[in-house]
Amino acid sequence: MTANVIVTVERQFDFPRAQVFKAWTEPAELARWRGSPGWHVELDSVSGDLRLGGRHHHVKVRDSDPGTRVGTDGVYTEYFEPDVFVSRERITGDPGIDPDVPLELRVEFSKTGRDGTLVRVIQGPYEPDVAGWHGEGWERELTRLQAYLVSSNGHGAVA
């Protein structure tokens, strides 16, 4: 098979772009929400050099099996706060992703209404047989992002 599928997921948040962008890029914030349910980001693993050419890293750990770990190592190929970042990434520990084939992650933050943000996640290429699962994973992570933003502010809702 050839990795040739791009996954696109988007979600509306009732929070300002700068706040949502920071939740994605600041290591301490990212560690509080990234990962699908049943996974968590190992806080000590998170690092980020928030600039064009900057490197970032985090490790997700399966809650029920701490030996199952998925690492992400990336380099920002675009970084325009609070509008967009693009990262060329190598993922290790995920059986559906070849660690020798880099993925591209593009996350766009578009202002909506007064203080809303539309987040669009575009990632790939994936093998066709695992792309759907990864799209669902992003949906779950965006739900966790929503819960994190609400808990940090005490308000807000997914539109």
N, C-alpha and C positions, 0 to 999 in steps of 0.2 A: 504494500500500500504506500501511497504518497501522502504526506501531510499537506493538505491543500484546502482545508476548511477554516474559515475565519468565523469566530463567535462574536456576536454583537448583542449586548444587553444594555438596557437603559432604564433609569428610574428617576422620578421627580422627588426632590426633597424640599421641605419648607424651611430651609436654612440658607444663609448667605454663602455664595461661592467660596469666599476666603475661608470660612469655617469648614466647609466640606473638603476643600483642597487640603487644608491642614490635617484633617483627619486621615487623609490618604498618605500624606508625606512625612509628617512628624513621627519619628519612631515610637515614642511613648503612646501616642494616640493610635497609630496603626496596630500596635500590639493588643489594644483593648477590643478590637472588633474583627480583625481579619481571620479568616478560616470559616469553613462551613460548620454548622452545628455538629458537635462531637469532635471538633478540632480546636486547638488554640495556638496562638503564636507564642513561641518561647521568647519572653521579654529580653533576656540577655543576648539573643541572637540578632536583634533588630539594630540595623545601622542605616544611615542615609546621609549622603553628601548632596544637599538639595541645590543642584545647579547643573547646567549643561555639561555633560561629561562626568558628572558625579556618579559614584557607585552606591548601590543600596543592596541590602541583604536581609532576609528573615527566614526562619524555619518554622513550619507548621508541624504540630505534634498531634497525633491521634490520642484523644483523652483515654480511651479504653485500652490502648496499646502504645505506651510511650516510646517503644522501639520503632514505631512507624513514623518516619520523619520525612517531610518534603521541604527541600531547600530551594530558595529563589535567590539568584545572584543576577543583578542587572546593572546596566549603565544607561543613564538618561541621555537619549539622543535628541530630545526636545524637552525644554523645561521653561514654560511661560506661566508663572504664578499670577493669578489663580485660574488661568484659562485651560491649560492642557499640559500633560506630560506624556512622553513616549519613552519606553524603556525596551532595550534589547536584553532578553533574559534567557538564562539557562536554568532549567528546573531539574532537580535531582530527587530521586526517591519516589517519583510518581510513575507507576508501571505503564501508564498510558501516554507518557511523554518521553521522547528520546532526549537524554541529557546532552547529546552531541549536536542537536539541531536547535538553534536558538529560536525563541518565540519573540514576537513583538507585542507589547502591551501598550495600547493607547487609551488614555482616560481623558475625556473632554468634560469640562464644567461650563455649562451655558447658563447665563442669568435668565430667570423666568420671573415674571411679575415683579413685585416689590423686592422680595428677599428670597426667592426660590432659586433652586439650582437643578438643572437637568444634568444628570451624570450619564455619560455614554462610555461603556467599556467595550473596546474592540481588541480581541486577542487571537493570535494564531501564528502560523498555521498548525492545525491539529489534524491527526488522522481522522478520517470520516467516522470510524466506529467509536471514538471517544469524545467527539466534539459536543454532542448533545449533553453528555454528563458534565462536561466542563461549563457549558452554558448554564445548566441547573445550579452548579456550584457557585457561579457568579451571582445568580439570583438569590441564593441563600446568604451569600456574603453581603449583598446590598441590604437584605433584611436586617442583618446584624449591624450594619452601618447605621441604618435608621434607628434601631434601638439604642445604639451608642449615642447618637446625636440627641435623641430625646432625653436620655438619662443625664447627659452633660448639661442640658438646658432646661429640662422639665417641661418641654412642650414640643410641638411639631407633629406632622403626620405625613405619610406617604400619599401622594396625589395619584 
